[in-house]
């Protein structure tokens, strides 16, 4: 069965394996170095469902500091500068998405150049690219590919239901004013800050899953 993939974590965040919300704040400095602050939430409810089925491997994303360190060791120019993981409390754990009881992991990574950034965003090299022109730079991320990331109607309906209350967000701080664009232009469910030194977008996981034409993010500065 094909998977929905969000290129925010060191491994593919497959929604077939865990119900989650994810956010990433990416800061790119003038020399190409920078940092990534990543937070993701794994639903305890869906994790428990997997354990009842005897699947002890859930969730299929790094949840421990050692997991991140092993993964980062394969990417030159990338290092882990902080890590925390805890269970969320309160109605939404003090955050804008998710549920009480979610496992919340927060990580800060430092990258020394854009090559390390691209390797982190997409180790395959097919979904993240950086084009540097004479006067501007464009970062392009394919977050959802309609040619591969498809689901049947019943499964789509189920994933939308269990993903309610979760969202994915990305923000970019760049050396100069930037413009963020989502493709295709028909993507209307996202909240966007399209221009400025810091640009961003956020979209509900259920809305993301249901995008039949895929989702591409382009940031130009």
Order of alpha helices (4+ residues) and beta strands (2+ residues): beta-beta-alpha-alpha-beta-beta-alpha-beta-beta-alpha-beta-beta-beta-alpha-beta
